């Protein structure tokens, strides 16, 4: 079920992983969206931020297992 027409999140920005575009509001299906973000710039950096988070978590896991 698509939530593209709901008001919740309409003023937020999302990164569409299928089109690699920033969208305002829930313009696409949830499986193609990352967000919400407060600004278009934050949404544009979604993939790099996700990669940073993953690297941080992997480092924490290595430290925890030591």
C-alpha positions as CSV (number, residue, x, y, z in Angstrom):
1,X,0.0,0.0,0.0
2,X,1.4,3.4,-1.0
3,X,1.3,6.3,1.4
4,X,2.2,8.9,-1.2
5,X,-1.0,10.8,-0.8
6,X,-0.9,11.2,3.0
7,X,-0.1,14.5,4.7
8,X,2.3,13.0,7.2
9,X,5.8,13.8,6.0
10,X,4.6,16.1,3.3
11,X,7.0,18.9,4.4
12,X,10.0,16.5,4.7
13,X,12.5,15.5,2.2
14,X,13.3,11.9,1.1
15,X,16.0,10.3,-1.0
16,X,14.7,8.0,-3.7
17,X,17.2,5.1,-4.1
18,X,15.7,4.0,-7.4
19,X,16.0,7.4,-9.2
20,X,18.8,8.8,-7.0
21,X,16.7,12.0,-6.6
22,X,15.6,14.1,-3.7
23,X,11.8,14.3,-3.3
24,X,9.7,16.6,-1.2
25,X,7.0,14.7,0.5
26,X,6.2,11.0,0.1
27,X,6.2,11.0,-3.7
28,X,7.3,7.4,-4.2
29,X,6.8,4.0,-2.7
30,X,8.3,3.3,0.7
31,X,10.7,0.6,-0.6
32,X,12.5,3.3,-2.6
33,X,12.7,6.0,0.0
34,X,15.3,6.9,2.7
35,X,14.2,9.5,5.2
36,X,12.6,11.7,6.3
37,X,15.1,14.5,6.4
38,X,14.6,18.1,7.3
39,X,16.4,19.6,4.3
40,X,17.0,18.6,0.7
41,X,20.8,18.7,1.4
42,X,20.4,16.1,4.2
43,X,18.4,13.9,1.8
44,X,21.0,14.3,-0.9
45,X,23.6,13.0,1.4
46,X,21.5,10.0,2.6
47,X,23.7,7.3,1.0
48,X,27.0,8.7,2.3
49,X,25.5,9.1,5.8
50,X,24.2,5.5,5.7
51,X,27.7,4.3,4.7
52,X,29.2,6.3,7.6
53,X,26.7,4.8,10.1
54,X,27.4,1.3,8.8
55,X,31.2,1.8,9.2
56,X,30.7,3.2,12.7
57,X,28.5,0.2,13.8
58,X,30.9,-2.3,12.3
59,X,33.7,-0.7,14.3
60,X,31.7,-0.8,17.4
61,X,30.9,-4.5,16.8
62,X,34.6,-5.3,16.4
63,X,35.4,-3.5,19.6
64,X,32.6,-5.2,21.5
65,X,33.7,-8.7,20.3
66,X,37.3,-8.0,21.4
